[in-house]
Amino acid sequence: MQIIKRYVMVPLFFAGLLLAQPALAEDRLQKADSAVANVLFDYDGSFEFASYKVDENGFVDITFASNTPDALYGEILDRLQNHPDISSVLAGKGGPTCSLF
């Protein structure tokens, strides 16, 4: 009886792990996306000078307008890189120019 339990429980355990992975990835994605949105919300008009994409690992790829001031770019980038819900950040200033600057 003990051997049968082991043959049943081990596959069930691994099946549970496989089913939990998408939920964990979705949670990381949502937390990272929310973190970026919250950081950018603190800067008026950020929707006009930054666009971003977040993946299921919490990785953020963000592009700022090419005329974004260096101080602003550095400040936002620093906040994103140090946020606990964001695993890593790839940033650049190659987007279209913004009329806010």
C-alpha positions, 0 to 999 in steps of 0.5 A, spaced: 500 500 500 505 504 501 508 503 494 502 505 491 501 511 495 508 513 492 507 512 485 500 516 485 503 522 490 509 523 486 506 524 479 500 528 483 506 533 486 509 534 480 503 535 476 501 540 481 508 544 480 507 544 473 500 547 474 502 552 479 508 555 474 503 559 469 500 562 475 506 564 478 509 567 472 502 571 471 503 574 478 510 576 477 508 579 470 502 583 473 506 585 479 512 588 475 507 591 470 503 595 476 510 597 478 512 600 472 505 603 471 506 606 478 513 609 477 511 612 471 504 615 474 508 619 478 511 623 472 506 627 469 505 626 461 509 619 462 504 616 457 507 621 452 514 620 453 515 612 455 512 606 452 514 599 455 513 591 455 513 587 461 514 579 460 512 573 465 519 574 469 518 581 471 523 583 466 521 590 463 523 593 456 522 601 456 523 606 451 523 613 452 522 619 447 529 621 444 529 628 447 527 625 454 532 630 459 538 625 462 536 627 469 529 625 468 531 618 464 536 617 470 531 618 475 526 613 473 531 608 471 533 608 478 526 607 481 525 601 476 531 598 477 531 598 484 523 596 485 523 589 488 517 587 483 522 588 477 527 583 476 531 587 471 530 593 466 532 594 459 532 602 457 533 606 452 532 613 449 530 612 442 523 613 441 519 619 437 521 626 440 516 628 445 512 635 445 513 635 453 520 637 453 
